[in-house]
Amino acid sequence: MNNDLKLPKTYKTLLMLALVFGPFFWLAFTDDGQQRTDLALMFVLGKPEFNPALDIFHSGLTEIKIRETFPKLNFQCAEGANPFGDRLCGAEIGSFNQIPASALTLFFLGERLTAAKIVYRQSYHQAIQDWVRQRVAGRDAAVQRPTAPADDLGVATEPVRDGALFFRDGELGKDDEPALLWISQVALDARR
């Protein structure tokens, strides 16, 4: 009985090519691979992560508490009137809940947080929509209450414990800013 376990040369060549080019193809041409590549690049560039449960933010949060919770964020703050208060702080970020992002802006009225804006990369707009809908899907029906009127501008409003999350519904246009906005109920009530 002759057991010839030698692999054909063509098979070995194809196997080696798959081992070399398979990971490259995955990283460069699949959505999951591109997201992981972007996250790794942000880490290498020293951009901090911002991984909050944005849907449970509340107007009782203070700047001190946020700085304690996210010490790696380098906030630049400015006094002055803004759409949601009298002070705002911004920081450059690399990701928001494992989704590549670029900036965070927090709005304060006195010491209290009234709104938060996350600017992410446009190619991850669907991932942001999915994240928001997944986060708010299982919440208690008693928590839901209308916080803002529906509009025809294509902005989705998802009520959360204290306020609402706002983002562009559907595809982003060429000039649309890819942003997710949390506004507290206090700020929403003040704008009515």
ROGU-436472 format. One record per residue (C-alpha): residue in three letters; x, y, z. Coordinates in steps of 0.05 Angstrom, whole numbers, plus 32768, in hexadecimal, padded with zeros to 4 digits. Example, Ala and Ser with C-alpha at 12.3 -4.5 7.8 and 13.67 -1.06 7.14 Angstrom:
<sites>
+-----+------+------+------+
!   r !   px !   py !   pz !
+-----+------+------+------+
! Ala ! 80F6 ! 7FA6 ! 809C !
! Ser ! 8111 ! 7FEB ! 808F !
+-----+------+------+------+
</sites>
This chain:
<sites>
+-----+------+------+------+
!   r !   px !   py !   pz !
+-----+------+------+------+
! Met ! 8000 ! 8000 ! 8000 !
! Asn ! 801F ! 8041 ! 7FE9 !
! Asn ! 8009 ! 807F ! 8010 !
! Asp ! 801D ! 80BC ! 7FE8 !
! Leu ! 800B ! 80F8 ! 8014 !
! Lys ! 8031 ! 8129 ! 7FEB !
! Leu ! 8006 ! 8166 ! 7FD8 !
! Pro ! 8005 ! 817D ! 7F90 !
! Lys ! 802E ! 81BB ! 7F81 !
! Thr ! 7FF2 ! 81E2 ! 7F66 !
! Tyr ! 7FCB ! 81D4 ! 7FA6 !
! Lys ! 8004 ! 81ED ! 7FD2 !
! Thr ! 800C ! 822B ! 7FA7 !
! Leu ! 7FC2 ! 823C ! 7FAB !
! Leu ! 7FC2 ! 822F ! 7FF6 !
! Met ! 7FFD ! 825E ! 8001 !
! Leu ! 7FDC ! 8294 ! 7FD6 !
! Ala ! 7F9C ! 828E ! 7FFF !
! Leu ! 7FC3 ! 8293 ! 8040 !
! Val ! 7FE8 ! 82D1 ! 8028 !
! Phe ! 7FB0 ! 82F7 ! 8003 !
! Gly ! 7F74 ! 82DF ! 802B !
! Pro ! 7F80 ! 830C ! 8068 !
! Phe ! 7F92 ! 8347 ! 803B !
! Phe ! 7F52 ! 833E ! 8014 !
! Trp ! 7F2A ! 833A ! 8055 !
! Leu ! 7F4A ! 8379 ! 8072 !
! Ala ! 7F46 ! 83A2 ! 8032 !
! Phe ! 7F05 ! 838D ! 8012 !
! Thr ! 7ED3 ! 8377 ! 8047 !
! Asp ! 7EAB ! 83A6 ! 8074 !
! Asp ! 7EC1 ! 8381 ! 80B3 !
! Gly ! 7F0A ! 8381 ! 809E !
! Gln ! 7F09 ! 83CB ! 808D !
! Gln ! 7EE9 ! 83DC ! 80D0 !
! Arg ! 7F1E ! 83B4 ! 80F5 !
! Thr ! 7F55 ! 83D4 ! 80CB !
! Asp ! 7F3A ! 841A ! 80DB !
! Leu ! 7F36 ! 840A ! 8126 !
! Ala ! 7F7D ! 83EF ! 8126 !
! Leu ! 7F95 ! 842D ! 8101 !
! Met ! 7F73 ! 845B ! 8134 !
! Phe ! 7F95 ! 8434 ! 816C !
! Val ! 7FD9 ! 843A ! 814B !
! Leu ! 7FCD ! 8485 ! 8141 !
! Gly ! 7FBD ! 848C ! 818B !
! Lys ! 7F74 ! 84A0 ! 8182 !
! Pro ! 7F4D ! 848E ! 81C2 !
! Glu ! 7F0F ! 8463 ! 81C4 !
! Phe ! 7ECC ! 847F ! 81DB !
! Asn ! 7EA0 ! 8444 ! 81EF !
! Pro ! 7E64 ! 8460 ! 8216 !
! Ala ! 7E1D ! 8448 ! 821D !
! Leu ! 7E04 ! 8487 ! 81FB !
! Asp ! 7DBC ! 8471 ! 8202 !
! Ile ! 7DC1 ! 8475 ! 824E !
! Phe ! 7DE1 ! 84BA ! 8251 !
! His ! 7DBB ! 84EA ! 827D !
! Ser ! 7DBB ! 8534 ! 828E !
! Gly ! 7DD7 ! 8523 ! 82D3 !
! Leu ! 7E1C ! 8513 ! 82B5 !
! Thr ! 7E51 ! 8548 ! 82C2 !
! Glu ! 7E91 ! 8559 ! 829E !
! Ile ! 7EB9 ! 853F ! 82DA !
! Lys ! 7E96 ! 84FB ! 82D7 !
! Ile ! 7EA1 ! 84F5 ! 828C !
! Arg ! 7EEB ! 8507 ! 8293 !
! Glu ! 7EF2 ! 84D2 ! 82CA !
! Thr ! 7ECF ! 849E ! 82A0 !
! Phe ! 7EF6 ! 84AD ! 8260 !
! Pro ! 7F3B ! 84C5 ! 8278 !
! Lys ! 7F5D ! 84B9 ! 8235 !
! Leu ! 7F33 ! 84ED ! 8211 !
! Asn ! 7F56 ! 8530 ! 8208 !
! Phe ! 7F1C ! 8561 ! 820E !
! Gln ! 7F22 ! 85A9 ! 81F5 !
! Cys ! 7EEC ! 85D3 ! 8215 !
! Ala ! 7ECE ! 8618 ! 8206 !
! Glu ! 7E9D ! 8645 ! 822A !
! Gly ! 7E65 ! 8666 ! 8204 !
! Ala ! 7E1E ! 865D ! 81ED !
! Asn ! 7E10 ! 8621 ! 81C1 !
! Pro ! 7DD1 ! 85FE ! 81AA !
! Phe ! 7DCD ! 85D4 ! 81E9 !
! Gly ! 7DED ! 85FC ! 8221 !
! Asp ! 7E25 ! 862B ! 8234 !
! Arg ! 7E64 ! 85FF ! 822F !
! Leu ! 7E7D ! 85CA ! 81FF !
! Cys ! 7EB8 ! 859A ! 8200 !
! Gly ! 7ED4 ! 8575 ! 81C4 !
! Ala ! 7F04 ! 853C ! 81BC !
! Glu ! 7F22 ! 8514 ! 8183 !
! Ile ! 7F11 ! 84CA ! 8186 !
! Gly ! 7F24 ! 848D ! 815E !
! Ser ! 7EE5 ! 8463 ! 8169 !
! Phe ! 7EA0 ! 8464 ! 8187 !
! Asn ! 7E8B ! 8420 ! 81A2 !
! Gln ! 7EBA ! 83FD ! 8172 !
! Ile ! 7EA2 ! 8426 ! 8136 !
! Pro ! 7ED7 ! 8454 ! 8118 !
! Ala ! 7EC7 ! 849C ! 812A !
! Ser ! 7EEC ! 84DF ! 812B !
! Ala ! 7ED0 ! 8511 ! 815D !
! Leu ! 7EA6 ! 8519 ! 819C !
! Thr ! 7E85 ! 8559 ! 81B3 !
! Leu ! 7E63 ! 855F ! 81F6 !
! Phe ! 7E34 ! 8599 ! 8206 !
! Phe ! 7E29 ! 85B1 ! 824D !
! Leu ! 7DF9 ! 85E0 ! 8270 !
! Gly ! 7E1C ! 85F4 ! 82AF !
! Glu ! 7E3C ! 85B4 ! 82C7 !
! Arg ! 7E08 ! 8585 ! 82A9 !
! Leu ! 7E0D ! 8560 ! 8267 !
! Thr ! 7DD5 ! 8573 ! 8237 !
! Ala ! 7DEC ! 8554 ! 81F4 !
! Ala ! 7E23 ! 852A ! 81D4 !
! Lys ! 7E36 ! 8527 ! 818B !
! Ile ! 7E60 ! 84F0 ! 816C !
! Val ! 7E7C ! 84F9 ! 8126 !
! Tyr ! 7E8D ! 84B8 ! 8105 !
! Arg ! 7EA7 ! 84A3 ! 80C1 !
! Gln ! 7E72 ! 84A5 ! 808B !
! Ser ! 7E7F ! 845D ! 8074 !
! Tyr ! 7E67 ! 8445 ! 80B9 !
! His ! 7E23 ! 8467 ! 80B8 !
! Gln ! 7DFE ! 8425 ! 80B2 !
! Ala ! 7E26 ! 8409 ! 80ED !
! Ile ! 7E11 ! 8445 ! 8117 !
! Gln ! 7DC8 ! 843C ! 8103 !
! Asp ! 7DCC ! 83F2 ! 8116 !
! Trp ! 7DEE ! 8403 ! 8159 !
! Val ! 7DB8 ! 8435 ! 816C !
! Arg ! 7D7F ! 8408 ! 8159 !
! Gln ! 7D9E ! 83CC ! 817C !
! Arg ! 7DA8 ! 83F5 ! 81BC !
! Val ! 7D62 ! 8411 ! 81BF !
! Ala ! 7D3D ! 83D3 ! 81A7 !
! Gly ! 7D3A ! 83AF ! 81EA !
! Arg ! 7D2B ! 83E8 ! 8218 !
! Asp ! 7CEF ! 83EC ! 8245 !
! Ala ! 7CB0 ! 8409 ! 8223 !
! Ala ! 7CA5 ! 8436 ! 8260 !
! Val ! 7CE7 ! 8459 ! 824F !
! Gln ! 7CCF ! 846B ! 820A !
! Arg ! 7CAE ! 84AE ! 8203 !
! Pro ! 7CAB ! 84DD ! 81CA !
! Thr ! 7CE2 ! 8511 ! 81D1 !
! Ala ! 7CE3 ! 8533 ! 818F !
! Pro ! 7CB1 ! 853B ! 8157 !
! Ala ! 7CBA ! 8511 ! 8119 !
! Asp ! 7CD3 ! 8537 ! 80DD !
! Asp ! 7CD9 ! 852D ! 8092 !
! Leu ! 7D24 ! 853C ! 8091 !
! Gly ! 7D3A ! 84F4 ! 8095 !
! Val ! 7D52 ! 84F8 ! 80DD !
! Ala ! 7D44 ! 84BB ! 8109 !
! Thr ! 7D32 ! 84C8 ! 8151 !
! Glu ! 7D39 ! 8491 ! 8184 !
! Pro ! 7D20 ! 84A1 ! 81CA !
! Val ! 7D4D ! 848A ! 8203 !
! Arg ! 7D4B ! 848E ! 824F !
! Asp ! 7D5B ! 84D8 ! 8252 !
! Gly ! 7D4F ! 84F9 ! 820F !
! Ala ! 7D5A ! 84DE ! 81C9 !
! Leu ! 7D8D ! 84C7 ! 8197 !
! Phe ! 7D8C ! 84E9 ! 8152 !
! Phe ! 7DAE ! 84D3 ! 8112 !
! Arg ! 7DA2 ! 84D6 ! 80C7 !
! Asp ! 7D72 ! 849F ! 80B3 !
! Gly ! 7D85 ! 8479 ! 8074 !
! Glu ! 7DC0 ! 8489 ! 8048 !
! Leu ! 7DEA ! 84C7 ! 8054 !
! Gly ! 7DED ! 84FB ! 801D !
! Lys ! 7E2F ! 8517 ! 8003 !
! Asp ! 7E29 ! 8555 ! 802F !
! Asp ! 7E0A ! 8533 ! 806D !
! Glu ! 7E35 ! 8531 ! 80AC !
! Pro ! 7E3B ! 84EA ! 80C8 !
! Ala ! 7E28 ! 84F8 ! 8110 !
! Leu ! 7E01 ! 84D9 ! 8149 !
! Leu ! 7DE3 ! 850A ! 817B !
! Trp ! 7DC8 ! 84FD ! 81C1 !
! Ile ! 7D9E ! 8535 ! 81DD !
! Ser ! 7D85 ! 8533 ! 8225 !
! Gln ! 7D3B ! 853B ! 8235 !
! Val ! 7D4C ! 857D ! 8259 !
! Ala ! 7D6B ! 859A ! 821A !
! Leu ! 7D31 ! 8580 ! 81EF !
! Asp ! 7CFE ! 85A0 ! 821D !
! Ala ! 7D24 ! 85E2 ! 821D !
! Arg ! 7D22 ! 85E4 ! 81D0 !
! Arg ! 7CD6 ! 85DC ! 81CC !
+-----+------+------+------+
</sites>
